[in-house]
Amino acid sequence: MHRKTRKYITALLLASAFFFAPIGCGARQQAVSATAVAQMAKDNPYGWEKLSSYTTYYDEKDRGRVENIRIAARLIDGVTVQAFGEFSFNKTVGRRTEEAGFKQAKIIVNGEYVQGVGGGVCQVSTTLYNAAIKSGLQITEFHPHSLRVAYVPPSRDAMVSTHSDLCFFNPYAHPVHLSAQVFSGGVRVIFYGRGEGYRYEIVSVETGEIPPPPPIVKEGDKDDVLRSPRKGVKSEAYLETYQGARLVARKKLREDEYRPTQGIIVKKMSEMTIYGQ
């Protein structure tokens, strides 16, 4: 494509962002490269500015998980959500399959950690969830994990799966631009748009504990702990709205319960057990 033609089309797409307002989860979105987003934020031709950012961290030793985080972040990076438009994580990222490049890593299924394709993608959706709320966007669909995750405080996670999505609505009369950056040991999501003078903070509060059930006891050659018990957590999250340094509103966002983890221990078999006495 001729360079001048490409520049014209790009300018036309950017201008149309102010007149096209799709509705519905996963509605049509304008894709913009991460470089373009950074340049737009720098040049600020329409008054765009950084609305918020949120960062979570991970262990780089789990290569499958790291690769899944990189793929998911790359697929959401550069997306523009139009004015009064809605974003769908699943429609943007697509199915997490080996054909799409996703690797095996730990996932949570029915309160247990198991190996599955796409493990780690929920860290990207969770990072996006927090950044979206801190930008003043409205969450229209989210799902908590069954177990508490380590990379965010309780009641600040957003699990995604084949049947569970993360969606948010842009209530502004202008588009917002999304940047997702993966660096050594972490992933960061940044939103750009037009600020309206408010700052949003999320507060996580633990309201109770759920004791684990008695451990599962197995017989073996020596005493061992296969899985340590872990208490479950009851929690709430609140959205605080500030104008400058003044708190102007506080409302409850959600209330969650994260399951406890049942321990598994091994007890050495007695001589009576060994010899059947």
C-alpha positions as semicolon CSV with decimal commas, in nm:
position;residue;x (nm);y (nm);z (nm)
1;M;0,000;0,000;0,000
2;H;0,132;0,343;-0,087
3;R;0,261;0,538;0,214
4;K;0,036;0,839;0,154
5;T;-0,269;0,613;0,115
6;R;-0,185;0,433;0,439
7;K;-0,150;0,767;0,624
8;Y;-0,486;0,881;0,490
9;I;-0,661;0,563;0,602
10;T;-0,503;0,587;0,948
11;A;-0,614;0,948;0,985
12;L;-0,964;0,855;0,871
13;L;-0,988;0,573;1,126
14;L;-0,873;0,798;1,410
15;A;-1,123;1,067;1,314
16;S;-1,408;0,816;1,287
17;A;-1,345;0,706;1,647
18;F;-1,542;1,009;1,764
19;F;-1,850;0,926;1,556
20;F;-1,877;0,547;1,573
21;A;-2,028;0,415;1,896
22;P;-2,097;0,038;1,893
23;I;-2,301;-0,124;2,172
24;G;-2,283;-0,480;2,309
25;C;-2,022;-0,704;2,471
26;G;-1,743;-0,763;2,224
27;A;-1,880;-0,512;1,974
28;R;-1,656;-0,391;1,692
29;Q;-1,332;-0,239;1,816
30;Q;-1,071;-0,025;1,647
31;A;-0,725;-0,185;1,673
32;V;-0,427;0,046;1,708
33;S;-0,067;-0,067;1,750
34;A;0,112;-0,018;2,081
35;T;0,352;0,223;1,907
36;A;0,060;0,427;1,778
37;V;-0,097;0,440;2,125
38;A;0,229;0,565;2,275
39;Q;0,262;0,824;2,000
40;M;-0,097;0,941;2,045
41;A;-0,040;0,979;2,419
42;K;0,277;1,176;2,350
43;D;0,136;1,406;2,083
44;N;-0,204;1,431;2,257
45;P;-0,386;1,574;1,950
46;Y;-0,735;1,532;2,097
47;G;-0,658;1,587;2,464
48;W;-0,585;1,219;2,535
49;E;-0,402;1,146;2,855
50;K;-0,310;0,854;3,076
51;L;-0,621;0,754;3,272
52;S;-0,476;0,473;3,480
53;S;-0,236;0,182;3,491
54;Y;-0,214;-0,141;3,688
55;T;0,069;-0,392;3,718
56;T;0,087;-0,749;3,845
57;Y;0,392;-0,973;3,880
58;Y;0,469;-1,338;3,805
59;D;0,741;-1,601;3,838
60;E;0,948;-1,614;3,521
61;K;1,049;-1,975;3,586
62;D;0,713;-2,109;3,462
63;R;0,781;-2,072;3,091
64;G;0,443;-2,200;2,974
65;R;0,262;-1,951;3,193
66;V;0,490;-1,667;3,084
67;E;0,428;-1,742;2,716
68;N;0,051;-1,747;2,772
69;I;0,069;-1,409;2,944
70;R;0,271;-1,269;2,654
71;I;0,023;-1,395;2,393
72;A;-0,285;-1,264;2,575
73;A;-0,122;-0,926;2,642
74;R;-0,020;-0,892;2,279
75;L;-0,375;-0,961;2,162
76;I;-0,533;-0,688;2,378
77;D;-0,253;-0,437;2,326
78;G;-0,352;-0,148;2,102
79;V;-0,730;-0,199;2,117
80;T;-0,950;0,109;2,117
81;V;-1,293;0,089;2,280
82;Q;-1,519;0,340;2,114
83;A;-1,740;0,589;2,295
84;F;-2,028;0,400;2,461
85;G;-1,879;0,075;2,332
86;E;-1,817;-0,248;2,521
87;F;-1,509;-0,468;2,533
88;S;-1,503;-0,849;2,557
89;F;-1,183;-1,023;2,664
90;N;-1,281;-1,357;2,510
91;K;-1,377;-1,207;2,175
92;T;-1,055;-1,008;2,164
93;V;-0,816;-1,283;2,276
94;G;-1,002;-1,577;2,124
95;R;-1,000;-1,940;2,236
96;R;-0,694;-2,049;2,428
97;T;-0,577;-2,346;2,221
98;E;-0,245;-2,504;2,132
99;E;-0,313;-2,413;1,768
100;A;-0,322;-2,048;1,875
101;G;0,016;-2,087;2,047
102;F;-0,098;-2,124;2,408
103;K;0,098;-2,360;2,634
104;Q;0,022;-2,596;2,919
105;A;0,036;-2,435;3,264
106;K;-0,152;-2,451;3,593
107;I;-0,520;-2,354;3,590
108;I;-0,788;-2,371;3,859
109;V;-1,070;-2,620;3,801
110;N;-1,333;-2,682;4,071
111;G;-1,107;-2,553;4,347
112;E;-0,803;-2,756;4,237
113;Y;-0,486;-2,666;4,049
114;V;-0,444;-2,879;3,735
115;Q;-0,251;-2,852;3,411
116;G;-0,439;-2,695;3,123
117;V;-0,383;-2,500;2,803
118;G;-0,372;-2,124;2,861
119;G;-0,279;-2,115;3,228
120;G;-0,177;-1,760;3,321
121;V;-0,421;-1,580;3,090
122;C;-0,633;-1,493;3,395
123;Q;-0,347;-1,278;3,523
124;V;-0,380;-1,064;3,211
125;S;-0,759;-1,037;3,247
126;T;-0,718;-0,953;3,616
127;T;-0,463;-0,680;3,541
128;L;-0,697;-0,542;3,274
129;Y;-0,992;-0,554;3,518
130;N;-0,812;-0,341;3,776
131;A;-0,687;-0,089;3,520
132;A;-1,036;-0,059;3,368
133;I;-1,197;0,017;3,703
134;K;-0,927;0,270;3,789
135;S;-1,003;0,441;3,456
136;G;-1,369;0,491;3,543
137;L;-1,491;0,222;3,303
138;Q;-1,791;0,011;3,403
139;I;-1,748;-0,364;3,448
140;T;-2,044;-0,547;3,290
141;E;-1,922;-0,905;3,340
142;F;-1,659;-1,059;3,565
143;H;-1,609;-1,385;3,754
144;P;-1,391;-1,455;4,062
145;H;-1,163;-1,755;4,090
146;S;-1,271;-2,037;4,318
147;L;-0,936;-2,008;4,498
148;R;-0,753;-1,695;4,602
149;V;-0,473;-1,600;4,362
150;A;-0,139;-1,460;4,472
151;Y;-0,094;-1,173;4,226
152;V;-0,379;-0,948;4,350
153;P;-0,559;-0,885;4,680
154;P;-0,887;-1,075;4,724
155;S;-1,194;-0,940;4,542
156;R;-0,974;-0,788;4,272
157;D;-0,939;-1,088;4,039
158;A;-1,119;-1,158;3,711
159;M;-1,121;-1,519;3,593
160;V;-1,181;-1,598;3,225
161;S;-1,258;-1,930;3,061
162;T;-1,449;-2,069;2,765
163;H;-1,777;-1,979;2,935
164;S;-1,666;-1,691;3,160
165;D;-1,579;-1,354;3,014
166;L;-1,453;-1,016;3,130
167;C;-1,647;-0,728;2,974
168;F;-1,649;-0,357;3,042
169;F;-1,841;-0,058;2,906
170;N;-1,693;0,276;2,806
171;P;-1,932;0,540;2,949
172;Y;-1,736;0,830;2,805
173;A;-1,835;1,029;2,495
174;H;-1,488;0,960;2,357
175;P;-1,282;0,647;2,290
176;V;-1,033;0,494;2,531
177;H;-0,709;0,333;2,418
178;L;-0,559;0,024;2,577
179;S;-0,192;-0,064;2,607
180;A;-0,067;-0,397;2,752
181;Q;0,304;-0,430;2,823
182;V;0,491;-0,743;2,934
183;F;0,829;-0,695;3,097
184;S;1,064;-0,911;3,299
185;G;0,845;-1,061;3,572
186;G;0,534;-0,849;3,521
187;V;0,247;-0,732;3,302
188;R;0,113;-0,376;3,296
189;V;-0,211;-0,242;3,146
190;I;-0,251;0,130;3,072
191;F;-0,560;0,320;2,956
192;Y;-0,549;0,647;2,765
193;G;-0,843;0,881;2,709
194;R;-0,981;1,213;2,828
195;G;-0,978;1,264;3,201
196;E;-1,278;1,422;3,372
197;G;-1,104;1,530;3,691
198;Y;-1,165;1,215;3,897
199;R;-0,932;0,951;4,032
200;Y;-1,049;0,600;4,116
201;E;-0,901;0,362;4,372
202;I;-0,997;0,005;4,465
203;V;-0,987;-0,103;4,829
204;S;-0,983;-0,474;4,921
205;V;-1,109;-0,578;5,266
206;E;-1,086;-0,927;5,416
207;T;-1,402;-0,987;5,618
208;G;-1,347;-1,343;5,740
209;E;-1,169;-1,675;5,706
210;I;-1,292;-2,019;5,603
211;P;-1,104;-2,299;5,783
212;P;-0,985;-2,588;5,569
213;P;-1,142;-2,933;5,617
214;P;-0,943;-3,209;5,790
215;P;-0,654;-3,326;5,571
216;I;-0,666;-3,630;5,350
217;V;-0,437;-3,896;5,502
218;K;-0,255;-4,148;5,284
219;E;-0,020;-4,432;5,376
220;G;0,336;-4,435;5,248
221;D;0,696;-4,526;5,319
222;K;0,759;-4,207;5,518
223;D;0,576;-3,913;5,668
224;D;0,529;-3,635;5,416
225;V;0,310;-3,337;5,327
226;L;0,190;-3,353;4,968
227;R;-0,023;-3,041;4,994
228;S;-0,040;-2,792;5,276
229;P;-0,384;-2,684;5,399
230;R;-0,482;-2,324;5,332
231;K;-0,759;-2,114;5,477
232;G;-1,027;-1,972;5,253
233;V;-1,107;-1,601;5,256
234;K;-1,420;-1,388;5,262
235;S;-1,364;-1,045;5,115
236;E;-1,515;-0,731;4,969
237;A;-1,392;-0,462;4,732
238;Y;-1,490;-0,095;4,733
239;L;-1,450;0,173;4,470
240;E;-1,338;0,511;4,601
241;T;-1,378;0,819;4,383
242;Y;-1,154;1,120;4,446
243;Q;-1,156;1,472;4,314
244;G;-0,808;1,592;4,384
245;A;-0,732;1,473;4,737
246;R;-1,100;1,476;4,842
247;L;-1,297;1,151;4,866
248;V;-1,632;1,222;4,699
249;A;-1,787;0,873;4,677
250;R;-1,738;0,518;4,805
251;K;-1,940;0,217;4,693
252;K;-1,916;-0,161;4,721
253;L;-1,802;-0,328;4,402
254;R;-1,829;-0,695;4,498
255;E;-1,830;-0,957;4,771
256;D;-1,651;-1,292;4,736
257;E;-1,567;-1,620;4,905
258;Y;-1,253;-1,811;4,809
259;R;-1,248;-2,179;4,897
260;P;-1,002;-2,326;5,147
261;T;-0,752;-2,583;5,028
262;Q;-0,766;-2,929;5,184
263;G;-0,429;-3,063;5,292
264;I;-0,291;-3,400;5,184
265;I;-0,046;-3,576;5,415
266;V;0,133;-3,911;5,406
267;K;0,174;-4,124;5,716
268;K;0,432;-4,400;5,738
269;M;0,276;-4,743;5,733
270;S;0,309;-4,939;6,059
271;E;0,459;-5,287;6,077
272;M;0,112;-5,425;6,146
273;T;-0,010;-5,276;5,821
274;I;0,291;-5,405;5,629
275;Y;0,260;-5,763;5,755
276;G;-0,112;-5,772;5,793
277;Q;-0,092;-5,850;6,167
